[in-house]
Amino acid sequence: MFTMDSDEILTVEEVAAFLKLHPKTVYKFLKDSEIQGYRIGRQWRFRKSEVMKLFEKPTLRVRKIR
């Protein structure tokens, strides 16, 4: 069960800063279902615990740079 004390809510910019990524990468993770987010109006919000689940996956898909 979710309680206010159990999980912090983050914006796209906060997730990007936390992961040291560009905000566009966070949107790509959303599109590719790598991370779960909640749309509130025109903005996205994320539970920090959902962001941390990225580290539980064996690997993230990485594209080669041409």
N, C-alpha and C positions, 0 to 999 in steps of 0.2 A: 504494500500500500504506500502511496505517495504522501509524504508530509512535507511541510515547508522546510523543516530542519534537516530532512534526509537528503535533499538534492538541490543543488544550485541550478538556476535557470540562466542560460547564456544566449547572447545574440550571435549572429554570424561573425561579427568582428571580434567578439570575445573568444569564440571557438578558434578562429584563425590565429589569433594571438597566442592562445593556449597551446595550439599545435605547431606554432611557428610556420604557418602556411599563409598563402594569399587567400582573401575571402572568396575569390572565384573558385578556388580548389574546394572550399567547403560547399559551395553550390553544386559543383561537380559530384562530390560525395553524395549529396542529396539526390541528384538526378540518377546516379548509379546505384542507389539504395545501399550505400556503404555506411550511412549514418541515418538515424531516425530523427526527424525534426517535426515541429508543430507550427503550422502557419496560423498566425493571428493577424487578420486583416491582410496587409501587404508585407508583413515582416515575418521572419522565421525565428523560432526559439528552440533551444535544445536543452535537454537535461544533461548535466555534466556526467552522470553515470552512463548515459548513452554514448557520449563522446569517448569515455574511457573504454567502452567495449571495442573500439577500433584496435586497441592494444591486445585484445584477447584473440583477434583473428591471426591465423598463422602468417599471412602476408597480405599486403595491399597490392592491387594490380598497379604496376608501374609501366608507363609507356617509354619506349626508347626515344631519345632525342635525336633527330636527324641532323 
